[in-house]
C-alpha cells in the first residue's frame, strides 16, 4: 500500500486525501495539509514510484487510481480527494472508476486530456547527477544542469535521499511510462459528485476548449482560478490555494 502522512484528528471521520503531482511527495504538501486539517482529517500520499511508497514497473492512471482506492479502503468511508497535475489525473480516474470512494473531487490545474509537453528533461537532469559525489544537497544542486528555476531546483532536491545517495523517485520507470503520464485513459463513465477544477490564472493546462470534455465526465464541475499563479499554484500561492479549497469544501458540505 502507498505510504501516507496524516494530519489532524483522524477520529473525526472521513476527510481529505491529497495526491501530489509528478516528481512530488506527500511532504511537499505539509503546510497546506496542516492548515486544511484544522477543519477535517487530511491524508497526503506518496504516489507509486515516489517518496517512500513502493516501486512498480507500471505507472498508468488505472494503477494509480487503484492505489488510492486501496488507501481509502484502509482508512474507511468515502473521502474528498484533491489531486494536482498527475495526481489530479489520478483523482479523476479514481472518481470515474471507483465513485463510491469519493464524496467530492478537487482537480488542481490539469484536465482529462492528453498533453504533448514531456517532462523527460527533468528525469535526465536528475539521472545526470553523480550521486557518489553527493554528501549534501548543494553538491547535487551544482550538478543539476538544465534546471535554472530555483523553485524547481528546491522541489527536485526534496526527493533526494542524501544519506543513502539515491533519488526517492523511480526515474527509469517514470521515463519509460512518460507517454502514459502525459495521456488520459478513455473511460466510459461519469462522476456525478461535486467537482472543482481549480487552476492558476497564468497556466494553460486547463484551456477553455477542454471544458466540454470536462463537463461530459464531470457534469457538476465548477471552475475557479487563482490570480497570479501558474501550474504550481499550490506552491506559488499557498495561502490563496488553501483558502479556495477550504471555502469550496465548506460551501459544498451540504450537497
Helices and strands as residue ranges (DSSP letters): E 4-7, G 10-12, E 16-19, G 26-29, H 30-36, E 42-45, H 61-75, E 79-84, H 86-97, G 99-101, E 102-108, H 120-127, G 131-133, H 137-143, H 150-157, E 160-161, E 166-167, H 171-176, H 178-182, E 195-200, G 208-210, H 211-217, E 221-226, H 233-236, H 238-251
